[in-house]
């Protein structure tokens, strides 16, 4: 399924589109901005009794949209009782 998501986004938001103006950081940079904008930069994940509370077909993905992305940090903030 992960490969299907990546394939879909690469077709929907291609590299080297002739209409991109922001290209000086590489052919993957503008598509990365668009993909991040579409997917968002945060997610809320339900946890019940210390376990992920997801449906059978639910999941979440951490995506790197650059071909050679740099290091990243994950920030987890937990709310609740």
mmJSON file of the N, C-alpha and C atoms, coordinates in Angstrom:
{"data_MODEL":{"atom_site":{
"group_PDB":["ATOM","ATOM","ATOM","ATOM","ATOM","ATOM","ATOM","ATOM","ATOM","ATOM","ATOM","ATOM","ATOM","ATOM","ATOM","ATOM","ATOM","ATOM","ATOM","ATOM","ATOM","ATOM","ATOM","ATOM","ATOM","ATOM","ATOM","ATOM","ATOM","ATOM","ATOM","ATOM","ATOM","ATOM","ATOM","ATOM","ATOM","ATOM","ATOM","ATOM","ATOM","ATOM","ATOM","ATOM","ATOM","ATOM","ATOM","ATOM","ATOM","ATOM","ATOM","ATOM","ATOM","ATOM","ATOM","ATOM","ATOM","ATOM","ATOM","ATOM","ATOM","ATOM","ATOM","ATOM","ATOM","ATOM","ATOM","ATOM","ATOM","ATOM","ATOM","ATOM","ATOM","ATOM","ATOM","ATOM","ATOM","ATOM","ATOM","ATOM","ATOM","ATOM","ATOM","ATOM","ATOM","ATOM","ATOM","ATOM","ATOM","ATOM","ATOM","ATOM","ATOM","ATOM","ATOM","ATOM","ATOM","ATOM","ATOM","ATOM","ATOM","ATOM","ATOM","ATOM","ATOM","ATOM","ATOM","ATOM","ATOM","ATOM","ATOM","ATOM","ATOM","ATOM","ATOM","ATOM","ATOM","ATOM","ATOM","ATOM","ATOM","ATOM","ATOM","ATOM","ATOM","ATOM","ATOM","ATOM","ATOM","ATOM","ATOM","ATOM","ATOM","ATOM","ATOM","ATOM","ATOM","ATOM","ATOM","ATOM","ATOM","ATOM","ATOM","ATOM","ATOM","ATOM","ATOM","ATOM","ATOM","ATOM","ATOM","ATOM","ATOM","ATOM","ATOM","ATOM","ATOM","ATOM","ATOM","ATOM","ATOM","ATOM","ATOM","ATOM","ATOM","ATOM","ATOM","ATOM","ATOM","ATOM","ATOM","ATOM","ATOM","ATOM","ATOM","ATOM","ATOM","ATOM","ATOM","ATOM","ATOM","ATOM","ATOM","ATOM","ATOM","ATOM","ATOM","ATOM","ATOM","ATOM","ATOM","ATOM","ATOM","ATOM","ATOM","ATOM","ATOM","ATOM","ATOM","ATOM","ATOM","ATOM","ATOM","ATOM","ATOM","ATOM","ATOM","ATOM","ATOM","ATOM","ATOM","ATOM","ATOM","ATOM","ATOM","ATOM","ATOM","ATOM","ATOM","ATOM","ATOM","ATOM","ATOM","ATOM","ATOM","ATOM","ATOM","ATOM","ATOM","ATOM","ATOM","ATOM","ATOM","ATOM","ATOM","ATOM","ATOM","ATOM","ATOM","ATOM","ATOM","ATOM","ATOM"],
"id":[1,2,3,4,5,6,7,8,9,10,11,12,13,14,15,16,17,18,19,20,21,22,23,24,25,26,27,28,29,30,31,32,33,34,35,36,37,38,39,40,41,42,43,44,45,46,47,48,49,50,51,52,53,54,55,56,57,58,59,60,61,62,63,64,65,66,67,68,69,70,71,72,73,74,75,76,77,78,79,80,81,82,83,84,85,86,87,88,89,90,91,92,93,94,95,96,97,98,99,100,101,102,103,104,105,106,107,108,109,110,111,112,113,114,115,116,117,118,119,120,121,122,123,124,125,126,127,128,129,130,131,132,133,134,135,136,137,138,139,140,141,142,143,144,145,146,147,148,149,150,151,152,153,154,155,156,157,158,159,160,161,162,163,164,165,166,167,168,169,170,171,172,173,174,175,176,177,178,179,180,181,182,183,184,185,186,187,188,189,190,191,192,193,194,195,196,197,198,199,200,201,202,203,204,205,206,207,208,209,210,211,212,213,214,215,216,217,218,219,220,221,222,223,224,225,226,227,228,229,230,231,232,233,234,235,236,237,238,239,240,241,242,243],
"type_symbol":["N","C","C","N","C","C","N","C","C","N","C","C","N","C","C","N","C","C","N","C","C","N","C","C","N","C","C","N","C","C","N","C","C","N","C","C","N","C","C","N","C","C","N","C","C","N","C","C","N","C","C","N","C","C","N","C","C","N","C","C","N","C","C","N","C","C","N","C","C","N","C","C","N","C","C","N","C","C","N","C","C","N","C","C","N","C","C","N","C","C","N","C","C","N","C","C","N","C","C","N","C","C","N","C","C","N","C","C","N","C","C","N","C","C","N","C","C","N","C","C","N","C","C","N","C","C","N","C","C","N","C","C","N","C","C","N","C","C","N","C","C","N","C","C","N","C","C","N","C","C","N","C","C","N","C","C","N","C","C","N","C","C","N","C","C","N","C","C","N","C","C","N","C","C","N","C","C","N","C","C","N","C","C","N","C","C","N","C","C","N","C","C","N","C","C","N","C","C","N","C","C","N","C","C","N","C","C","N","C","C","N","C","C","N","C","C","N","C","C","N","C","C","N","C","C","N","C","C","N","C","C","N","C","C","N","C","C","N","C","C","N","C","C"],
"label_atom_id":["N","CA","C","N","CA","C","N","CA","C","N","CA","C","N","CA","C","N","CA","C","N","CA","C","N","CA","C","N","CA","C","N","CA","C","N","CA","C","N","CA","C","N","CA","C","N","CA","C","N","CA","C","N","CA","C","N","CA","C","N","CA","C","N","CA","C","N","CA","C","N","CA","C","N","CA","C","N","CA","C","N","CA","C","N","CA","C","N","CA","C","N","CA","C","N","CA","C","N","CA","C","N","CA","C","N","CA","C","N","CA","C","N","CA","C","N","CA","C","N","CA","C","N","CA","C","N","CA","C","N","CA","C","N","CA","C","N","CA","C","N","CA","C","N","CA","C","N","CA","C","N","CA","C","N","CA","C","N","CA","C","N","CA","C","N","CA","C","N","CA","C","N","CA","C","N","CA","C","N","CA","C","N","CA","C","N","CA","C","N","CA","C","N","CA","C","N","CA","C","N","CA","C","N","CA","C","N","CA","C","N","CA","C","N","CA","C","N","CA","C","N","CA","C","N","CA","C","N","CA","C","N","CA","C","N","CA","C","N","CA","C","N","CA","C","N","CA","C","N","CA","C","N","CA","C","N","CA","C","N","CA","C","N","CA","C","N","CA","C","N","CA","C","N","CA","C","N","CA","C","N","CA","C"],
"label_alt_id":[null,null,null,null,null,null,null,null,null,null,null,null,null,null,null,null,null,null,null,null,null,null,null,null,null,null,null,null,null,null,null,null,null,null,null,null,null,null,null,null,null,null,null,null,null,null,null,null,null,null,null,null,null,null,null,null,null,null,null,null,null,null,null,null,null,null,null,null,null,null,null,null,null,null,null,null,null,null,null,null,null,null,null,null,null,null,null,null,null,null,null,null,null,null,null,null,null,null,null,null,null,null,null,null,null,null,null,null,null,null,null,null,null,null,null,null,null,null,null,null,null,null,null,null,null,null,null,null,null,null,null,null,null,null,null,null,null,null,null,null,null,null,null,null,null,null,null,null,null,null,null,null,null,null,null,null,null,null,null,null,null,null,null,null,null,null,null,null,null,null,null,null,null,null,null,null,null,null,null,null,null,null,null,null,null,null,null,null,null,null,null,null,null,null,null,null,null,null,null,null,null,null,null,null,null,null,null,null,null,null,null,null,null,null,null,null,null,null,null,null,null,null,null,null,null,null,null,null,null,null,null,null,null,null,null,null,null,null,null,null,null,null,null],
"label_comp_id":["UNK","UNK","UNK","UNK","UNK","UNK","UNK","UNK","UNK","UNK","UNK","UNK","UNK","UNK","UNK","UNK","UNK","UNK","UNK","UNK","UNK","UNK","UNK","UNK","UNK","UNK","UNK","UNK","UNK","UNK","UNK","UNK","UNK","UNK","UNK","UNK","UNK","UNK","UNK","UNK","UNK","UNK","UNK","UNK","UNK","UNK","UNK","UNK","UNK","UNK","UNK","UNK","UNK","UNK","UNK","UNK","UNK","UNK","UNK","UNK","UNK","UNK","UNK","UNK","UNK","UNK","UNK","UNK","UNK","UNK","UNK","UNK","UNK","UNK","UNK","UNK","UNK","UNK","UNK","UNK","UNK","UNK","UNK","UNK","UNK","UNK","UNK","UNK","UNK","UNK","UNK","UNK","UNK","UNK","UNK","UNK","UNK","UNK","UNK","UNK","UNK","UNK","UNK","UNK","UNK","UNK","UNK","UNK","UNK","UNK","UNK","UNK","UNK","UNK","UNK","UNK","UNK","UNK","UNK","UNK","UNK","UNK","UNK","UNK","UNK","UNK","UNK","UNK","UNK","UNK","UNK","UNK","UNK","UNK","UNK","UNK","UNK","UNK","UNK","UNK","UNK","UNK","UNK","UNK","UNK","UNK","UNK","UNK","UNK","UNK","UNK","UNK","UNK","UNK","UNK","UNK","UNK","UNK","UNK","UNK","UNK","UNK","UNK","UNK","UNK","UNK","UNK","UNK","UNK","UNK","UNK","UNK","UNK","UNK","UNK","UNK","UNK","UNK","UNK","UNK","UNK","UNK","UNK","UNK","UNK","UNK","UNK","UNK","UNK","UNK","UNK","UNK","UNK","UNK","UNK","UNK","UNK","UNK","UNK","UNK","UNK","UNK","UNK","UNK","UNK","UNK","UNK","UNK","UNK","UNK","UNK","UNK","UNK","UNK","UNK","UNK","UNK","UNK","UNK","UNK","UNK","UNK","UNK","UNK","UNK","UNK","UNK","UNK","UNK","UNK","UNK","UNK","UNK","UNK","UNK","UNK","UNK","UNK","UNK","UNK","UNK","UNK","UNK"],
"label_asym_id":["A","A","A","A","A","A","A","A","A","A","A","A","A","A","A","A","A","A","A","A","A","A","A","A","A","A","A","A","A","A","A","A","A","A","A","A","A","A","A","A","A","A","A","A","A","A","A","A","A","A","A","A","A","A","A","A","A","A","A","A","A","A","A","A","A","A","A","A","A","A","A","A","A","A","A","A","A","A","A","A","A","A","A","A","A","A","A","A","A","A","A","A","A","A","A","A","A","A","A","A","A","A","A","A","A","A","A","A","A","A","A","A","A","A","A","A","A","A","A","A","A","A","A","A","A","A","A","A","A","A","A","A","A","A","A","A","A","A","A","A","A","A","A","A","A","A","A","A","A","A","A","A","A","A","A","A","A","A","A","A","A","A","A","A","A","A","A","A","A","A","A","A","A","A","A","A","A","A","A","A","A","A","A","A","A","A","A","A","A","A","A","A","A","A","A","A","A","A","A","A","A","A","A","A","A","A","A","A","A","A","A","A","A","A","A","A","A","A","A","A","A","A","A","A","A","A","A","A","A","A","A","A","A","A","A","A","A","A","A","A","A","A","A"],
"label_entity_id":["1","1","1","1","1","1","1","1","1","1","1","1","1","1","1","1","1","1","1","1","1","1","1","1","1","1","1","1","1","1","1","1","1","1","1","1","1","1","1","1","1","1","1","1","1","1","1","1","1","1","1","1","1","1","1","1","1","1","1","1","1","1","1","1","1","1","1","1","1","1","1","1","1","1","1","1","1","1","1","1","1","1","1","1","1","1","1","1","1","1","1","1","1","1","1","1","1","1","1","1","1","1","1","1","1","1","1","1","1","1","1","1","1","1","1","1","1","1","1","1","1","1","1","1","1","1","1","1","1","1","1","1","1","1","1","1","1","1","1","1","1","1","1","1","1","1","1","1","1","1","1","1","1","1","1","1","1","1","1","1","1","1","1","1","1","1","1","1","1","1","1","1","1","1","1","1","1","1","1","1","1","1","1","1","1","1","1","1","1","1","1","1","1","1","1","1","1","1","1","1","1","1","1","1","1","1","1","1","1","1","1","1","1","1","1","1","1","1","1","1","1","1","1","1","1","1","1","1","1","1","1","1","1","1","1","1","1","1","1","1","1","1","1"],
"label_seq_id":[1,1,1,2,2,2,3,3,3,4,4,4,5,5,5,6,6,6,7,7,7,8,8,8,9,9,9,10,10,10,11,11,11,12,12,12,13,13,13,14,14,14,15,15,15,16,16,16,17,17,17,18,18,18,19,19,19,20,20,20,21,21,21,22,22,22,23,23,23,24,24,24,25,25,25,26,26,26,27,27,27,28,28,28,29,29,29,30,30,30,31,31,31,32,32,32,33,33,33,34,34,34,35,35,35,36,36,36,37,37,37,38,38,38,39,39,39,40,40,40,41,41,41,42,42,42,43,43,43,44,44,44,45,45,45,46,46,46,47,47,47,48,48,48,49,49,49,50,50,50,51,51,51,52,52,52,53,53,53,54,54,54,55,55,55,56,56,56,57,57,57,58,58,58,59,59,59,60,60,60,61,61,61,62,62,62,63,63,63,64,64,64,65,65,65,66,66,66,67,67,67,68,68,68,69,69,69,70,70,70,71,71,71,72,72,72,73,73,73,74,74,74,75,75,75,76,76,76,77,77,77,78,78,78,79,79,79,80,80,80,81,81,81],
"pdbx_PDB_ins_code":[null,null,null,null,null,null,null,null,null,null,null,null,null,null,null,null,null,null,null,null,null,null,null,null,null,null,null,null,null,null,null,null,null,null,null,null,null,null,null,null,null,null,null,null,null,null,null,null,null,null,null,null,null,null,null,null,null,null,null,null,null,null,null,null,null,null,null,null,null,null,null,null,null,null,null,null,null,null,null,null,null,null,null,null,null,null,null,null,null,null,null,null,null,null,null,null,null,null,null,null,null,null,null,null,null,null,null,null,null,null,null,null,null,null,null,null,null,null,null,null,null,null,null,null,null,null,null,null,null,null,null,null,null,null,null,null,null,null,null,null,null,null,null,null,null,null,null,null,null,null,null,null,null,null,null,null,null,null,null,null,null,null,null,null,null,null,null,null,null,null,null,null,null,null,null,null,null,null,null,null,null,null,null,null,null,null,null,null,null,null,null,null,null,null,null,null,null,null,null,null,null,null,null,null,null,null,null,null,null,null,null,null,null,null,null,null,null,null,null,null,null,null,null,null,null,null,null,null,null,null,null,null,null,null,null,null,null,null,null,null,null,null,null],
"Cartn_x":[0.815,0.0,0.867,1.991,2.872,3.354,3.671,4.128,3.025,1.771,0.64,0.494,0.633,0.56,1.646,2.866,3.977,3.769,3.342,3.103,2.024,0.954,-0.138,0.34,1.064,1.548,2.555,3.385,4.365,3.702,2.553,1.798,1.022,0.397,-0.413,0.428,1.615,2.507,3.883,4.041,5.265,6.456,7.641,8.845,8.968,9.73,10.047,8.834,7.767,6.617,7.038,6.683,7.114,6.609,5.519,4.934,5.535,6.421,7.064,8.03,7.934,8.87,9.982,9.65,10.592,11.365,12.49,13.247,14.716,15.18,16.622,17.139,16.274,16.721,16.632,16.326,16.257,14.881,14.826,13.562,12.567,13.045,12.14,11.652,12.155,11.835,10.4,9.968,8.604,7.564,7.744,6.79,6.745,7.89,7.918,7.085,7.177,6.362,4.874,4.503,3.093,2.586,3.358,2.948,2.801,3.749,3.668,2.452,2.143,0.982,-0.319,-0.373,-1.564,-1.747,-0.668,-0.75,-0.746,-0.207,-0.115,1.148,1.388,2.634,2.399,1.161,0.889,-0.277,-0.387,-1.462,-1.871,-3.145,-3.628,-3.903,-3.334,-3.465,-4.127,-5.281,-5.941,-5.212,-5.054,-4.445,-5.419,-5.748,-6.666,-5.988,-5.949,-5.299,-3.875,-3.157,-1.751,-1.493,-2.542,-2.37,-2.984,-2.402,-2.989,-4.419,-5.314,-6.724,-7.11,-6.62,-6.868,-7.724,-8.496,-9.271,-8.362,-8.906,-8.112,-7.369,-7.938,-7.299,-6.683,-6.614,-6.055,-4.581,-3.867,-2.458,-2.0,-0.743,-0.2,1.215,1.638,2.936,3.734,5.01,5.941,6.576,6.366,6.796,7.936,8.904,9.964,9.737,9.473,9.131,10.325,11.461,12.665,13.369,14.051,14.781,15.912,16.568,17.671,17.455,16.397,16.043,17.073,17.12,18.032,17.462,18.13,17.655,16.363,15.545,14.258,14.122,13.282,12.971,11.474,11.113,9.712,9.404,8.322,7.881,6.56,6.504,5.282,4.765,3.527,2.869,1.637,1.544,0.421,-0.511,-1.809,-2.826,-3.714,-4.253,-5.193,-4.918,-5.62,-5.536,-4.628],
"Cartn_y":[-1.183,0.0,1.258,1.223,2.387,2.777,1.786,2.065,2.71,2.3,2.899,4.373,4.714,6.111,6.932,6.425,7.159,7.314,6.252,6.324,7.346,7.351,8.302,9.743,10.015,11.378,11.8,10.873,11.228,11.533,10.926,11.246,12.547,12.702,13.89,15.155,15.02,16.167,15.788,15.909,15.437,16.382,15.827,16.653,17.234,18.305,18.931,19.441,19.82,20.396,21.756,21.994,23.212,24.487,24.405,25.592,25.941,25.115,25.443,26.605,27.586,28.719,28.502,27.85,27.602,26.32,26.445,25.263,25.291,26.363,26.495,25.571,24.926,23.976,22.53,22.324,20.973,20.641,19.666,19.302,18.661,18.171,17.551,18.519,19.754,20.675,21.194,21.736,22.265,21.159,19.994,18.91,18.525,18.588,18.266,19.263,20.549,21.555,21.288,20.979,20.733,19.485,18.406,17.163,17.371,18.092,18.358,19.218,20.141,20.996,20.19,19.243,18.401,17.446,16.874,15.887,16.499,17.693,18.329,17.918,18.58,18.335,17.731,17.402,16.788,15.82,14.968,13.981,13.741,13.497,13.102,11.606,10.9,9.444,9.062,8.39,8.004,6.856,7.021,5.979,5.69,4.433,4.018,2.942,3.157,2.206,1.89,2.909,2.752,2.096,1.869,1.221,2.078,1.983,2.684,2.216,3.14,2.813,3.106,2.261,2.424,1.274,1.54,0.491,-0.464,-1.564,-2.626,-2.144,-1.206,-0.73,0.648,1.137,2.463,2.37,3.407,3.508,4.919,5.191,6.499,6.311,7.254,7.171,8.434,8.277,9.393,9.467,10.577,10.69,11.683,11.321,12.232,12.468,13.705,14.008,14.426,14.683,15.01,13.702,13.693,12.496,12.179,13.225,13.05,13.999,13.766,14.644,14.599,15.67,15.756,15.064,15.271,14.653,15.333,14.614,15.113,14.778,15.528,15.257,14.996,14.09,13.799,14.353,15.119,15.666,14.988,14.381,13.729,14.501,14.921,15.601,14.802,14.351,13.535,14.365,14.279,14.954,13.882,14.161,13.221,12.982,11.992,11.65,10.458],
"Cartn_z":[0.0,0.0,0.0,0.706,0.759,-0.641,-1.459,-2.817,-3.649,-3.424,-4.133,-3.78,-2.493,-2.082,-2.766,-2.727,-3.338,-4.837,-5.504,-6.951,-7.273,-6.504,-6.737,-6.575,-5.499,-5.279,-6.34,-6.789,-7.827,-9.16,-9.43,-10.656,-10.456,-9.296,-9.012,-8.89,-8.319,-8.104,-8.674,-9.986,-10.626,-10.419,-10.548,-10.598,-12.005,-12.116,-13.406,-14.173,-13.483,-14.185,-14.758,-15.995,-16.698,-16.028,-15.293,-14.681,-13.322,-12.761,-11.491,-11.684,-10.805,-10.808,-9.777,-8.687,-7.588,-7.905,-8.584,-9.013,-8.611,-8.006,-7.749,-6.659,-5.89,-4.866,-5.338,-6.596,-7.146,-7.67,-8.545,-9.191,-8.225,-7.076,-6.105,-5.032,-5.026,-3.941,-3.995,-5.11,-5.197,-5.026,-5.668,-5.404,-3.915,-3.231,-1.799,-0.997,-1.35,-0.662,-0.885,-2.095,-2.421,-1.7,-1.741,-1.076,0.431,1.046,2.476,2.792,1.911,2.093,2.005,1.086,0.932,2.113,2.598,3.671,5.061,5.197,6.511,7.237,8.339,9.073,10.453,10.757,12.062,11.934,12.934,12.943,14.398,14.592,15.915,15.881,16.83,16.876,18.194,18.157,19.4,20.099,21.403,22.237,23.373,23.553,24.606,25.444,26.733,27.651,27.223,26.745,26.383,25.04,24.241,22.937,21.841,20.645,19.509,19.309,19.089,18.923,17.467,16.569,15.142,14.634,13.588,12.944,12.203,11.753,11.119,9.875,9.114,7.882,8.049,9.273,9.509,9.861,9.538,9.868,9.624,9.874,9.55,9.037,8.2,7.538,7.801,7.974,8.034,6.652,5.963,4.564,4.399,3.596,3.16,1.678,1.304,-0.077,-0.923,-0.3,-1.062,-1.426,-2.552,-2.964,-1.984,-1.482,-0.538,0.633,1.401,2.518,3.633,4.387,5.521,6.743,7.86,9.102,9.541,10.238,10.721,12.195,12.877,14.277,14.385,15.244,15.529,16.915,16.996,18.274,18.619,19.788,20.245,21.475,21.377,22.483,22.842,24.077,24.511,25.392,25.089,25.886,26.52,27.644,28.245,29.693,30.17,31.598,31.79],
"occupancy":[1.0,1.0,1.0,1.0,1.0,1.0,1.0,1.0,1.0,1.0,1.0,1.0,1.0,1.0,1.0,1.0,1.0,1.0,1.0,1.0,1.0,1.0,1.0,1.0,1.0,1.0,1.0,1.0,1.0,1.0,1.0,1.0,1.0,1.0,1.0,1.0,1.0,1.0,1.0,1.0,1.0,1.0,1.0,1.0,1.0,1.0,1.0,1.0,1.0,1.0,1.0,1.0,1.0,1.0,1.0,1.0,1.0,1.0,1.0,1.0,1.0,1.0,1.0,1.0,1.0,1.0,1.0,1.0,1.0,1.0,1.0,1.0,1.0,1.0,1.0,1.0,1.0,1.0,1.0,1.0,1.0,1.0,1.0,1.0,1.0,1.0,1.0,1.0,1.0,1.0,1.0,1.0,1.0,1.0,1.0,1.0,1.0,1.0,1.0,1.0,1.0,1.0,1.0,1.0,1.0,1.0,1.0,1.0,1.0,1.0,1.0,1.0,1.0,1.0,1.0,1.0,1.0,1.0,1.0,1.0,1.0,1.0,1.0,1.0,1.0,1.0,1.0,1.0,1.0,1.0,1.0,1.0,1.0,1.0,1.0,1.0,1.0,1.0,1.0,1.0,1.0,1.0,1.0,1.0,1.0,1.0,1.0,1.0,1.0,1.0,1.0,1.0,1.0,1.0,1.0,1.0,1.0,1.0,1.0,1.0,1.0,1.0,1.0,1.0,1.0,1.0,1.0,1.0,1.0,1.0,1.0,1.0,1.0,1.0,1.0,1.0,1.0,1.0,1.0,1.0,1.0,1.0,1.0,1.0,1.0,1.0,1.0,1.0,1.0,1.0,1.0,1.0,1.0,1.0,1.0,1.0,1.0,1.0,1.0,1.0,1.0,1.0,1.0,1.0,1.0,1.0,1.0,1.0,1.0,1.0,1.0,1.0,1.0,1.0,1.0,1.0,1.0,1.0,1.0,1.0,1.0,1.0,1.0,1.0,1.0,1.0,1.0,1.0,1.0,1.0,1.0,1.0,1.0,1.0,1.0,1.0,1.0,1.0,1.0,1.0,1.0,1.0,1.0],
"B_iso_or_equiv":[0.0,0.0,0.0,0.0,0.0,0.0,0.0,0.0,0.0,0.0,0.0,0.0,0.0,0.0,0.0,0.0,0.0,0.0,0.0,0.0,0.0,0.0,0.0,0.0,0.0,0.0,0.0,0.0,0.0,0.0,0.0,0.0,0.0,0.0,0.0,0.0,0.0,0.0,0.0,0.0,0.0,0.0,0.0,0.0,0.0,0.0,0.0,0.0,0.0,0.0,0.0,0.0,0.0,0.0,0.0,0.0,0.0,0.0,0.0,0.0,0.0,0.0,0.0,0.0,0.0,0.0,0.0,0.0,0.0,0.0,0.0,0.0,0.0,0.0,0.0,0.0,0.0,0.0,0.0,0.0,0.0,0.0,0.0,0.0,0.0,0.0,0.0,0.0,0.0,0.0,0.0,0.0,0.0,0.0,0.0,0.0,0.0,0.0,0.0,0.0,0.0,0.0,0.0,0.0,0.0,0.0,0.0,0.0,0.0,0.0,0.0,0.0,0.0,0.0,0.0,0.0,0.0,0.0,0.0,0.0,0.0,0.0,0.0,0.0,0.0,0.0,0.0,0.0,0.0,0.0,0.0,0.0,0.0,0.0,0.0,0.0,0.0,0.0,0.0,0.0,0.0,0.0,0.0,0.0,0.0,0.0,0.0,0.0,0.0,0.0,0.0,0.0,0.0,0.0,0.0,0.0,0.0,0.0,0.0,0.0,0.0,0.0,0.0,0.0,0.0,0.0,0.0,0.0,0.0,0.0,0.0,0.0,0.0,0.0,0.0,0.0,0.0,0.0,0.0,0.0,0.0,0.0,0.0,0.0,0.0,0.0,0.0,0.0,0.0,0.0,0.0,0.0,0.0,0.0,0.0,0.0,0.0,0.0,0.0,0.0,0.0,0.0,0.0,0.0,0.0,0.0,0.0,0.0,0.0,0.0,0.0,0.0,0.0,0.0,0.0,0.0,0.0,0.0,0.0,0.0,0.0,0.0,0.0,0.0,0.0,0.0,0.0,0.0,0.0,0.0,0.0,0.0,0.0,0.0,0.0,0.0,0.0,0.0,0.0,0.0,0.0,0.0,0.0],
"pdbx_formal_charge":[null,null,null,null,null,null,null,null,null,null,null,null,null,null,null,null,null,null,null,null,null,null,null,null,null,null,null,null,null,null,null,null,null,null,null,null,null,null,null,null,null,null,null,null,null,null,null,null,null,null,null,null,null,null,null,null,null,null,null,null,null,null,null,null,null,null,null,null,null,null,null,null,null,null,null,null,null,null,null,null,null,null,null,null,null,null,null,null,null,null,null,null,null,null,null,null,null,null,null,null,null,null,null,null,null,null,null,null,null,null,null,null,null,null,null,null,null,null,null,null,null,null,null,null,null,null,null,null,null,null,null,null,null,null,null,null,null,null,null,null,null,null,null,null,null,null,null,null,null,null,null,null,null,null,null,null,null,null,null,null,null,null,null,null,null,null,null,null,null,null,null,null,null,null,null,null,null,null,null,null,null,null,null,null,null,null,null,null,null,null,null,null,null,null,null,null,null,null,null,null,null,null,null,null,null,null,null,null,null,null,null,null,null,null,null,null,null,null,null,null,null,null,null,null,null,null,null,null,null,null,null,null,null,null,null,null,null,null,null,null,null,null,null],
"auth_seq_id":[1,1,1,2,2,2,3,3,3,4,4,4,5,5,5,6,6,6,7,7,7,8,8,8,9,9,9,10,10,10,11,11,11,12,12,12,13,13,13,14,14,14,15,15,15,16,16,16,17,17,17,18,18,18,19,19,19,20,20,20,21,21,21,22,22,22,23,23,23,24,24,24,25,25,25,26,26,26,27,27,27,28,28,28,29,29,29,30,30,30,31,31,31,32,32,32,33,33,33,34,34,34,35,35,35,36,36,36,37,37,37,38,38,38,39,39,39,40,40,40,41,41,41,42,42,42,43,43,43,44,44,44,45,45,45,46,46,46,47,47,47,48,48,48,49,49,49,50,50,50,51,51,51,52,52,52,53,53,53,54,54,54,55,55,55,56,56,56,57,57,57,58,58,58,59,59,59,60,60,60,61,61,61,62,62,62,63,63,63,64,64,64,65,65,65,66,66,66,67,67,67,68,68,68,69,69,69,70,70,70,71,71,71,72,72,72,73,73,73,74,74,74,75,75,75,76,76,76,77,77,77,78,78,78,79,79,79,80,80,80,81,81,81],
"auth_comp_id":["UNK","UNK","UNK","UNK","UNK","UNK","UNK","UNK","UNK","UNK","UNK","UNK","UNK","UNK","UNK","UNK","UNK","UNK","UNK","UNK","UNK","UNK","UNK","UNK","UNK","UNK","UNK","UNK","UNK","UNK","UNK","UNK","UNK","UNK","UNK","UNK","UNK","UNK","UNK","UNK","UNK","UNK","UNK","UNK","UNK","UNK","UNK","UNK","UNK","UNK","UNK","UNK","UNK","UNK","UNK","UNK","UNK","UNK","UNK","UNK","UNK","UNK","UNK","UNK","UNK","UNK","UNK","UNK","UNK","UNK","UNK","UNK","UNK","UNK","UNK","UNK","UNK","UNK","UNK","UNK","UNK","UNK","UNK","UNK","UNK","UNK","UNK","UNK","UNK","UNK","UNK","UNK","UNK","UNK","UNK","UNK","UNK","UNK","UNK","UNK","UNK","UNK","UNK","UNK","UNK","UNK","UNK","UNK","UNK","UNK","UNK","UNK","UNK","UNK","UNK","UNK","UNK","UNK","UNK","UNK","UNK","UNK","UNK","UNK","UNK","UNK","UNK","UNK","UNK","UNK","UNK","UNK","UNK","UNK","UNK","UNK","UNK","UNK","UNK","UNK","UNK","UNK","UNK","UNK","UNK","UNK","UNK","UNK","UNK","UNK","UNK","UNK","UNK","UNK","UNK","UNK","UNK","UNK","UNK","UNK","UNK","UNK","UNK","UNK","UNK","UNK","UNK","UNK","UNK","UNK","UNK","UNK","UNK","UNK","UNK","UNK","UNK","UNK","UNK","UNK","UNK","UNK","UNK","UNK","UNK","UNK","UNK","UNK","UNK","UNK","UNK","UNK","UNK","UNK","UNK","UNK","UNK","UNK","UNK","UNK","UNK","UNK","UNK","UNK","UNK","UNK","UNK","UNK","UNK","UNK","UNK","UNK","UNK","UNK","UNK","UNK","UNK","UNK","UNK","UNK","UNK","UNK","UNK","UNK","UNK","UNK","UNK","UNK","UNK","UNK","UNK","UNK","UNK","UNK","UNK","UNK","UNK","UNK","UNK","UNK","UNK","UNK","UNK"],
"auth_asym_id":["A","A","A","A","A","A","A","A","A","A","A","A","A","A","A","A","A","A","A","A","A","A","A","A","A","A","A","A","A","A","A","A","A","A","A","A","A","A","A","A","A","A","A","A","A","A","A","A","A","A","A","A","A","A","A","A","A","A","A","A","A","A","A","A","A","A","A","A","A","A","A","A","A","A","A","A","A","A","A","A","A","A","A","A","A","A","A","A","A","A","A","A","A","A","A","A","A","A","A","A","A","A","A","A","A","A","A","A","A","A","A","A","A","A","A","A","A","A","A","A","A","A","A","A","A","A","A","A","A","A","A","A","A","A","A","A","A","A","A","A","A","A","A","A","A","A","A","A","A","A","A","A","A","A","A","A","A","A","A","A","A","A","A","A","A","A","A","A","A","A","A","A","A","A","A","A","A","A","A","A","A","A","A","A","A","A","A","A","A","A","A","A","A","A","A","A","A","A","A","A","A","A","A","A","A","A","A","A","A","A","A","A","A","A","A","A","A","A","A","A","A","A","A","A","A","A","A","A","A","A","A","A","A","A","A","A","A","A","A","A","A","A","A"],
"auth_atom_id":["N","CA","C","N","CA","C","N","CA","C","N","CA","C","N","CA","C","N","CA","C","N","CA","C","N","CA","C","N","CA","C","N","CA","C","N","CA","C","N","CA","C","N","CA","C","N","CA","C","N","CA","C","N","CA","C","N","CA","C","N","CA","C","N","CA","C","N","CA","C","N","CA","C","N","CA","C","N","CA","C","N","CA","C","N","CA","C","N","CA","C","N","CA","C","N","CA","C","N","CA","C","N","CA","C","N","CA","C","N","CA","C","N","CA","C","N","CA","C","N","CA","C","N","CA","C","N","CA","C","N","CA","C","N","CA","C","N","CA","C","N","CA","C","N","CA","C","N","CA","C","N","CA","C","N","CA","C","N","CA","C","N","CA","C","N","CA","C","N","CA","C","N","CA","C","N","CA","C","N","CA","C","N","CA","C","N","CA","C","N","CA","C","N","CA","C","N","CA","C","N","CA","C","N","CA","C","N","CA","C","N","CA","C","N","CA","C","N","CA","C","N","CA","C","N","CA","C","N","CA","C","N","CA","C","N","CA","C","N","CA","C","N","CA","C","N","CA","C","N","CA","C","N","CA","C","N","CA","C","N","CA","C","N","CA","C","N","CA","C","N","CA","C","N","CA","C","N","CA","C","N","CA","C"],
"pdbx_PDB_model_num":[1,1,1,1,1,1,1,1,1,1,1,1,1,1,1,1,1,1,1,1,1,1,1,1,1,1,1,1,1,1,1,1,1,1,1,1,1,1,1,1,1,1,1,1,1,1,1,1,1,1,1,1,1,1,1,1,1,1,1,1,1,1,1,1,1,1,1,1,1,1,1,1,1,1,1,1,1,1,1,1,1,1,1,1,1,1,1,1,1,1,1,1,1,1,1,1,1,1,1,1,1,1,1,1,1,1,1,1,1,1,1,1,1,1,1,1,1,1,1,1,1,1,1,1,1,1,1,1,1,1,1,1,1,1,1,1,1,1,1,1,1,1,1,1,1,1,1,1,1,1,1,1,1,1,1,1,1,1,1,1,1,1,1,1,1,1,1,1,1,1,1,1,1,1,1,1,1,1,1,1,1,1,1,1,1,1,1,1,1,1,1,1,1,1,1,1,1,1,1,1,1,1,1,1,1,1,1,1,1,1,1,1,1,1,1,1,1,1,1,1,1,1,1,1,1,1,1,1,1,1,1,1,1,1,1,1,1,1,1,1,1,1,1]
}}}
